[in-house]
Amino acid sequence: MRSRFIALVGLVLALALVAAACGSSDSGEESTTSTEATTTTAAAAAETTTTAAPAATTTTGAEDLPPLVVWADDKRAPVIEAIAPAFTEATGVEVQVTLVDNDSMKDEVTTKAPAGEGPDIFIGAHDWVGELAASGVIAPIDLGGRDAEFTETGLNALKWEGVQYGLPYVTEAVALYYNTDLSPEAPTTLAELTAACDAAGDAVENCLGVPGGNDGGDAYHHHPFLSVLGGYIFGYDPATGFDVEDIGLGNEGAIAGATVVETLVTDGYLASTNYDDAKNLFMTGVEAFWLTGPWEVGALQDQSDVNWSVTTLPTIDGNAMMPLVGVQGFYLSAFSENKAVAEEFLLNYIATDETMLALFEADPRGSAYVSVIDAVSGDPVNATFALSATTGQFMPNVPEMGAVWAPVGDNYLALRNGDIGAEEAATLMAEQVATVIAEG
């Protein structure tokens, strides 16, 4: 692989120098044509000549390349920094890791990459892929026939119009944390869950903690209720992707799911709690169940004296609750001048057993890398969250998903607060999403 990479770098540099010597025209159109021709010629040469360049010459060429710039948050950055020296030693290309908060990553890349100030590689959520691919911010990634190393969900979530746009490394979905003092047995059905709350009596201040009440709407945590009896956000076909004209938020299944939420509220099992309220009640031992994701495992281990475990979501009328599955991956900037270098780094330094395991250990969520899933399968918590992700639907990765969060979250919030009923909530969220999409 290294010889192929070095030859490619040497050829690209040589052809670029020839193009620079010949391309003296001031015409923007002629310059663009020259660049396109050079790129095509370089690619063709690299395709047919993979081992021809002498090592001494190409090593110098690699060192002349600009640094490989990687944007990552504070949890992933140390792992990438740890593998960077080996890559630099092998290729002569320096790796610069820049700390960028995940919450601002997409906006920063969208703004700075077109101006030449962005990264070559950055890490982000899979639901960005439609927007970033459609706007030309990210470039396709060739996994080199290594699809079997990743989960199918992880790969599909980072595809847009059938093209792979990211290297997946995380899949995550919510499951059900439970207080083993208040509920010694893991409930497998919603009826068993409410029965456990009844048995706990006054020891329970709140039975089921589901974020998305009080003062904060939350479409994400309510998706298991939306989906369990046949509701959905957008219709999905693996061959064609999501159909944003097929909105299932107000169908009979969605209304039935909202009715389950309404009944839980009316019967006193589900209080109107936002994320922090639900978390605090569970952490202090007065909430029997808490529906959320693997990102809270560390907090429970470090900050709580509660005896707890985790199980998959309970069934309702024999139907499995389907959580939204989130995927995170490494993206390649379309504006990168180091695409060949970046793919070498991703495929042979990131997509390895050691690096993927280190990334998991730095932030223990479900992995999209098969060998890591196997390595941590003996841990029941990790195994449960991995299983939960296999039963869910990966979050729609189309740009229209931006129209979903507020209407769905706001109407579930109104339902939780008793301001509207189940049918009205489902109907309104479907109508509002359709309106926002239609208005562009």
N, C-alpha and C positions, 0 to 999 in steps of 0.2 A: 504493500500500500504506500509506503514511504517513497519508493522509487517512482511510482506513478504520480504521486503528489509533487515531488521535486521536478520531474520532467515537465509537468503541467505548468508549474511556476516559472521555470526557465523559458519555456516556449512563449508563455503570455508576456513575460518581460521583454524578450527579444522582439517579438512582433509589435509590442507597444512602442519600442524605441524606433523601429522602422517607420511606424505610422507617424510618430512625432517628427521624424526627419523629413518625411514627405508631405505632411499636412500643413502647408504654410498659408493656405487660403484664409481670408477673413470672412468668407461666407459661412453663416451658421448652418445652412442647408448642406453645403459641401462637407463641412466638418462632421456633421452627424452621419452622413453617408459613409465617410471614411472610417469613422469609429465603428459603425455597424459591420462594415466589410472586414475590418481588422479582427473584431470579436469573432465573426463567423469563421475566418481563416484560422484563428488561434484554436477555436474549439475543434475544428476539423483536424488540425495537426495533432492536437492532444489526443483525439480519439484514436488516431492511427499510430502514434508514436508515444509509447508509454514508458520506455526505458532507455531512450536514446541519449539523453543529455548527460554529459560528464558530471560526476558528483561535485568536483571542486567548483565548477562554474555555477551550477545550480544552487549550491549552498550559499554562495555569495549573493545570488539573485534573491533567494528567499529572505536573506537578512536585509535586503534593500526594500522589501515590502513594508508597508505601514503596519503598525501594530494591529492585532486582532482585538477589537473592542467588544466587551461583553457587559451588558447591563443586567444586574441581578440585585435582589433584595438582600437584607442582612443575614438571612438564613442560608441562602444558596451561595452567596458570594464566597465565603470561606472555603467551600468545597471546590469551587472553580479555581480559586487562587492556589489551592494545594496541588492541582494537577497541571497548572500552567507551566512550571519550570520544565517538566518532562516534554511538553509539547514544544517549547522554545528550543530545548536542547536537540530535539529530533528534527526540527524544521527550520530553525533560525528565526522564527517569527515570534515577536514578543506578544504576550497576552496582557491586555489592560482590563481589569475588572472595575467597573464603576457601580457604586451603590445607588440604586434608584428604588424608591418605595413602590411596592406593587400597586398601591392605590393610584399612583400618578403615572405608572409606567406607560400605559397606552397613550395618554395625552402627550407625554414627553416624546415618545417615539413618533407619533403622528405629526407633531410640530417640528421636531428637530431633524428627523431623518431626511426629509426632502431638501433641507438646507445644507446637507452634508455634515451635520453635527451629531448625528445619531450613532447607534451601535451597529456592529456587524451582526451580532446575535443578542437576543433578549428573551426573557422568560415571561410568559403570560398565560392567561386563561383561554380555554378553547373557544369560548363564545365571542372572542374578538375576531376569529378567523374570517368570518364572512365580510365584516366591515373592512378589515385591513387588506384582505385579498382583493375585494371589489375596488378599493381606492388605490391599489398598487403599492401599498406600503411593505408587504411581505412577498418573498419569493418562494416558489416551490422547493421542496427538499427531496432529493433522491436518496432513499434509504438503502439502496444497493442490494435489494433482494433480502433484506433482513426483517421483513414484516413479522415473521414468526416469533421474534424476540419481544414483541409488544402485544398488549391485549387488543382485541378487536375493537372494543369500545374506545380505547385510547386513540387508535389509528383513525377510526371513522370520525371521531369528534374533531380532529384536526384536518379534515378534508373539506375542500370547497369545490363544488362542481366536479367531483371525482378526482381532484388533484390533492396530493399530500402537501400540506403547508406547514407542518410542524413535526418535531420529534417529541412524542409524548413521554412523560415520566411520572405523572401523578394521575390517579383516578380517585375520586372521593365522593361519598354519599352519606347522608345521615343514617343513623340507626337509633336504637332506643337504649339510653342509659337507664339503669334502675337501681334503686337503693335496696340492697339485699336485706337490710333490717326491716324495711317496710314491706318488701315483697321478696320473700326468700326464693321463690321460683320465678323464672323468666316467663312472662305471659306470651303465649303464642297467638292469642286472639284478642280482639278488643274487649270481648266479654270477660275474659280472664283478667285483663288489665283493670277494668272497672271493679271487678269482684275483689281484687287485691286491695284497691283503694278503700272499698267498703270495710274490708276486714281490718285495715289499719286504723280506721276510725279517727279519733281526735289527734292521733300522731301525725296525720297528714294535714298540712295547711293548704297545699295545692296538689291535686292528683297528678295531672299530666301537664308538663311544661312544654308548650309549643310557642316559640317566638313568633310574634306577629299580632300582638294585642296591645291594649292600653294606649300608648302613644306612638307605636311604630308598626306600620304594615310590613308584611314579609311574605312575598309570593313564593320564595324558595322553600321555606319550611312547610308551607301548606300544600306543596305539590303532591305528597303522598295521599292526601285526602282527595285532591282533585282527580288523581289518576286511578284510585283503587276500584271505582265502579264504572269506569269507562270514559271519564273526561280526559282531555289532553289540551296542550297549547296549540300546536300546529300538527297537521297530519304528516306522517313520515313514511317514506319508502326508501329502503337502503340503496336502491339503484338510482334514485333521483334526488334524494334529500328531503328537506322540509318544504311543504306546500303552505305558504303563508296565507293563502286564500281559504284554506281549510282550517277554521278556528273551532276547536272543540271545548272552549271554556264555558259555553252555555248549553251544551247538550244535556240529555237526560242523565248521563253518568256524572257529569260535572255538578248538576243540581243535587243528585243523590249524595255525592261526596260532601257538598256544602251542607246538606241536611245532617250528615253525621257530625260535622263540626257544631252546627247549631244545637243539636241534641246534647252533645257533651257539655256545652256551655249552660244550657237550660237545666241539666241535671246536676250541675255543680262539679263536674270532673275537670273542666277546662276553664281556668280563670283567664281574664284578659291580661296577659303578661307580655311585656316586650322582651327582647333578648336578655338584657341585663337582669331583669326581674326573674325570669325563668332560671337563669344560671345561678343567681344568688340563692334562690329557694332550694335548689338541688344541693348546692355546695354547703348549705347550712343544715341539711338533713331533714327538711320538712316538706320536700316535694318527692313523691314516690318515683316519678318517671320524667325523663327529659329527652325530648326528641331534638337531636342536633348531631354534629359531625365529629370526625376524629381529631380535629384541631383542638378540642377541649381535653383530650386525654392527659396532656402534660399538666394542665391546671389542676385536674382532679388528683393526679399523683402527687403534686407538689404543694397544693394549697388547701386541701380538704382532708378532714378526718373521717369523711363518710365512707362506709363500706358500700362498694358499688361494683357493678358489672355492666356488660353491654350485650344486647341481643338484637336480632333482626326485628324489623317493624312487624307489629301484629297483623294478622289477616282480619278482614272485615267481610262477613258473609261468605267466607271461603275464598275471598279474593286477596291477592297480595298487594300491599301498598308499594307503589313504584316511586322511589325518590328521584329527584333530579341528580344526575351524575355530573360532577364537575371534573374537567380534565385540564391539566396544565402541561405546557410543553415549551420547547425551545424553538423560537422563530428565527428565520434568516431574513434580514432586512433586504428589500429589493434595491436599496440604494447603496448597499455594500460594494466596495471595490475589491473585497477579499472573499468572494463567494466560494471559490475552490478551497481556499484556506479554511474558511468557516465550516464547510461540510466535512473536511478532514478532521477538524477538531470535534465536531458533533458526533461523527460516526465512530471515531477511534479513540476518543478520550472521554466523551460524555457517555455514550452508549456502551458502557462496559459494566460488568458485574460489580466491580469495585466502586466505581463512581456512582452508579445508580443506588447502591446500598448506602453509600455515604450521604447521598442526598436524602434518602429515606430517613436515615438516622438523625440528620440535622433537623428534619421537620416531619415527624412520623405520621404520614397520611397514607392512603392506599397507593400502591405503586402501579404504574402501567407497564413495568418491565417484568417479564415473566420470571426471570431468575430471582428477583427480589421477592416476589410474591411467594415463591417456593421457599426462600431462605427464612422468611418470617412467619411461615404458616403454623408453626408450633405455638405461637402466641395467640390465645383465644380472642383477644381484643382486635388484633390486626386481622385475624381470619374473619371475624364477624363483619368488620367494615368492608373487607374485600368482597365478602358474599353479598352484602347489601348493594354494592356497586354493580354486581352482576345482574341484579333484579330490576335495576332502574332504567331510566331513559336519559341518555346524555342530553344536557341542556341544549336547546336549539342554538345553532351557531350562525344563524342568519342575522343580518343587520336589523331586521324587523323585531328581533327579540327586545330591542330597546323600548319598543312600544308596549311591552307586556308588564314589566315590573311594577310600575305605579298603579295602573288600573286593577291588576289582580291583588296586589298587596293592600291597596286602599279599601277594596270591597271586602276582603277577608277581615280587615281591621274593623270595618263597620259592622260586619256580621258578629265578630267576637265581642264587640261593645254593645250589641243588642240594638243597633240603630236600624238595621234592615234584616229581612229574612233570607233564607237560603236561596230560594228561587230568584229573588230580586238581585241578590249579590252575584250569582252566576250569570244572570242575564246582562247585568250592567257591565261586568268585566268583559264579556264577549263583545258587547256593543262598543265599548270604549276603546278596546284594542283595535277593532276593525276601523273605527273612525280615525284613530291616530295613524294607522298604516295608510289609509286612503288619502289622508292629508299630507303624507310624505314627511 
